[in-house]
Amino acid sequence: MNFKLHKLYTIPKAYIIYYFYQFFRLSFNITLSKKLPHKNFKKDKPYILYDALFDNPLHWWKISIFKSYYDKNYNSIGIISNRNSFFSKITVKIFNFNKIYKIEKKNNKDFKKETFDIVKKIKNKYDIMDINFPFNFPSYHVYDYILKKERLGTINDKNFAILDKYVEETLYYLYELNNFFLKYNIKYAVVSHKIGLQASVLSWMSIYHNKPVRMINHYNGHISILKLNNKDDFLASIDDCFNYNEIKKLNEYYKNILNQKGIEYLNKIRSGQEGEIQRFGAYKVNPFFKDKNDFLTSINYGESKKKLL
């Protein structure tokens, strides 16, 4: 099947599947609402900030667990933006947050001027990663965000026209969330990610204001909870694997177990049974490619070409 024809087929199909799954959301919302405590404001108590920007059932479920625990001693505030879909806003309402704060992007002449001053200094892609954003926000997050949103492998002078909107968007989130943390007494921030523009700015600004972050995510088939207490934690790798110093402390028995697990995992990735290929069901019933070899043939793969895992 031609790739363009495949795209014309899959995009409408994705929308149909999306709206079909909203029926399951209704059941999910009802189940979740029964497990959540009623709204009860606690005078003179700080807020727990909950990231309600990420619309994912696993994330909502983990938020409900954290909220049920923290609601015993703290108030709650959910943060959304104008990107939240109609359906996700319905899910947000069932959490009975004491407050809901909406990041609503607005036109601002000051942002446009600051954006112009930043972009005019950019001569190559490396300058993007050296941008001095307010509050020392790491600019590589913006670079990564642009690549993902624009589906680019790199950024060159042909793409510089798109920089304005992303730099301005970054400035807006930084200043908006700075004002947020100045306004509200936050104890902890519970977030889904520290990547992606909204999530990374939210996590960074929380740490900037000395508010510890609890990042709840799903890695390698299990729930992962990471404590981000300072900027070093934020800048560290997010993979939940052992680092070199931790591995050195293990005895040979556990080292051998990790080694064997690693071999098994890599073999599954190579065969398409694990990783992103498996997640998106590339080889499921009626797939676009019959198997891995069919895919390799379609891209004219040969032994003389470089291999990438």
Residue, then its C-alpha position, 0 to 999 in steps of 0.5 A: m500500500n502506498f504510504k500516502l494512501h495509508k495515511l488517508y486511511t489511518i487518520p480518519k480511522a484514528y478519529i473513529i477509534y478515539y471517539f469510540y473509546q470515549f464510551f469507555r471513558l464514561s465507565f472509567n469516570i464513573t468507577l474513578s469517581k467512586k474512589l475519590p474523596h469529596k471536596n473538602f477545603k482545609k483552611d491554612k493548608p497548602y495545595i498539592l498541584y496535580d498535572a491534569l494536562f496529560d489525558n491518559p487513563l493510567h495517569w488519571w488512575k495514578i493521580s486518583i491514588f495520590k490524591s486519595y492519600y494527600d487529601k487527608n492533609y492538603n488541599s488540591i489544585g488541578i492544572i489544565s490548559n486550552r489544549n485539554s479536550f472536551f472529554s478530558k475536562i469532564t474527567v478533570k471535573i470528577f476529581n473534585f479539585n479544590k481549585i482548577y487553574k487553566i493555562e490559557k495562552k494569550n497574545n502579549k506584546d512583551f512576549k513578542k518583543e522578547t521572542f524577536d530579541i531571542v530569535k534574531k540571535i539564532k544563526n544555527k541549530y546549536d544556538i537554539m540549545d544555547i538560548n538563555f530563557p528566563f529562570n534558566f529553563p533548559s533550552y534543549h527541551v524547546y529544541d526537542y519539542i520543536l522536533k517532535k511537533e514538526r516531525l523533523g530530524t533536525i533544524n536548519d536555516k530552512n526551518f527558522a521561520i517556525l522558531d518564533k511561535y515556539v519561543e513565544e510559547t515557551l516564554y508564555y508558559l514560563y511567566e504564567l507558571n511563575n505567577f502561578f507559583l507566586k500566587y498559590n502555596i504549593k506543597y508538592a507537584v504531581v506530574s506525568h512527565k518532565i518532557g514536552l513543553q508544558a510538562s517540562v516547564l511545569s516541573w522546572m518552575s515547581i523546582y525553581h520555586n523549591k516545590p518538590v516534584r513527584m513524577i508518576n509515569h509508566y516505564n518498561g511495563h511498570i509504574s515508576i515514581l521519581k522524586l525530583n527535589n532539585k535541578d540536578d534531579f530534573l536534569a538527570s536521565i529519566d530511565d529507571c535503570f541502574n546507573y554504573n555505581e549502583i550496578k557495581k554494588l551488586n553481587e555477581y548473582y544479581k549482575n547475572i540476572l540483570n545481564q540475562k534480563g537485558i539480553e531477553y529485552l533486546n532480543k524482544i526489541r529486535s523481533g518486534q515483540e517489545g518497544e515502540i513497534q510492539r506498543f503500536g501493534a505494527y505486526k498485529v492482525n491485518p498489519f501494514f507490514k507482515d513482519k520485520n523482514d517485510f518492513l526491511t524490504s520496503i525500505n530497501y535494507g541491505e547488509s551494506k547499510k548501517k544498522l540502527l537499534 
